[in-house]
Amino acid sequence: MERILRSGENVWCEKSVRGAGLLVDGDDYYRALYQAGMRARDYILLAGWQFDTDACLLRGPEAEGAPLPVTLLAYLDALCRRTPSLRIYLLAWDFHVVFSLEREWMQDLRFKWMTSDRLQFQFDSHHVDGGAHHQKFAVIDGALSFLGGLDLCDHRWDDRRHKLPNPLRVSRGEPHQPFHDVQAYVVGTEVGQQLAELFVSRWQAAGGESIALPSTCASDAVVDFAPEGAVPLAASRVTLSRTDPYGSPNGATNCREIRALHLQAICSAERLLYLETQYLSSKDVGDALAKRLAVPKGALEVVLVLNIRGETFKEHLAVGLAQAKILGELRVAVTGTSNKLGVYYTVPETHGGQEPERGTYIHSKLTIVDDRFLTIGSANLTNRSVGVDTELNLSVETVDTTDALAASILAARASLLAEHLGVPEVKASKSLVDQLDAFARARDGRLRLHPSPTEQERQVLDVIDPQQLPFDPSAPEPRDEDRSIFVGGLGALFTRLAGSGP
């Protein structure tokens, strides 16, 4: 059996852990972060693509009985005021002007005004042109870490039922669509301190003041933390992999470990590839999948859980057409072989069995191979996620398919499929694709067959090669020394207009 994880090729570092697992959907992750933050004594580090000051961490009865405020900024400020030794740092991507209508303006002022001076916020525009900071992780006292696809912002919360309607699934008073994501948690000082080093290097590269963190964990309460509702992984060691043209924190050149990780995972799969991803537009990943599916006498099943369409028109233009092209190529590749391909989207649970107009939004980035390997993180399967954006993935692997780790990976996959199907559990079947296809065709539950490429998409693809469009680059854009003031993000724009920047 060929190992997927390879030091120096697709792994940045490997660390021992005391515990690990998955937190599925925002309800479980936000609750875990809220509870873990109350145990912090020294520091909390939060890195993300987006933060919103009013993101609600607890809802319903949990919010009513909460000991501290439940919105993000008020909660973090209350932590600082309650614990005099605690320092909190937030590092957020300094988003491009194209996102301005979707983001909270003047966030640096919101996070700094009328809050403790031990709560610090920094915009980060230290990335290559055409790229973005997309890593999403948290570190508490160097001993408890979270990483995955979830940001602490509006429109991300949901529970595993994905009901429509759900009066708790609101942002700023307005309902939003059902939303699925997965976050990992890891207990262990080795991995916690490695992530803290990454955070500090990014913070300082972004122009933040020097941070000196304690080298040891101050609280057994953090070390012994076990999140409610978690799907445990029986791992004693985990690996971290990156996409980062600047190679933080050690300055390595053009780290594309996540790309290499997925290509090796696809190559090594013998029986099953299970992928949940917000987007599938990476040409390299698509080509690798097509090559495996085209093997005439293979025995591989590939299960893809995707969005039925982009959330916005610009999203569909940026990556949706490329995904449609790849799905078309995969369907052609598997034809006439003994391999199987299942492509699905999910819909929310509705009253009276009425078919909803929109699917549950898939935001997770997770891959499982043969129930012996699992990787989860911030990286979508797009050109930019494996080439130019900063991304971070955590992986576990075993070569013994009968051990506890393999059993826990299998249990995690079964748990995710049960959620997507809307059933209590998924029973073992000779062919997973055949089983899922039967559910989807009968519309017995929430899983549906993905229609892409549709006839309309085919017509567009006849005249446009989406890989030639500029929205999903695989390499940094050429640098123009006379850069537009919009390139660095709105935080940089504000600084320059105020006369205090370069």
Secondary structure, 3 states (H helix, E strand, C coil): CCCCCCECCCECEEEECCEEEEEEHHHHHHHHHHHHHCCCCCEEEEEECCECCCCECCCCHHHHCCCCCCEHHHHHHHHHHHCCCCEEEEEEECCCHHHHHHCCCCHHHHHHCCCCCCEEEEEECCCCCCCCECCCEEEECCCEEEEECCCECCCCCCCCCCEECCCCCEECCEECCCEECEEEEEECHHHHHHHHHHHHHHHHHCCCCCCCCCCCCCCHHHHCCCCCCCEEECCCEEEEEEEECCCCCCCCCCEEHHHHHHHHHHHHCCCEEEEEECCECCHHHHHHHHHHHCCCCCCCEEEEECCCCCCCHHHHHHHHHHHHHHHHHHHHHHCCCCCEEEEEEECCEEHHHCCCCCCCEECCEEEEECCCEEEEECCCECCCCCCCCEEEEEEEECCCCCCHHHHHHHHHHHHHHHHHHCCCCCCCCCCHHHHHHHHHHHCCCCEEECCCCCHHHHHHHCCCCHHHCCCCCCCCCCCCCCCCCCCCCHHHHHHHHCCCCC
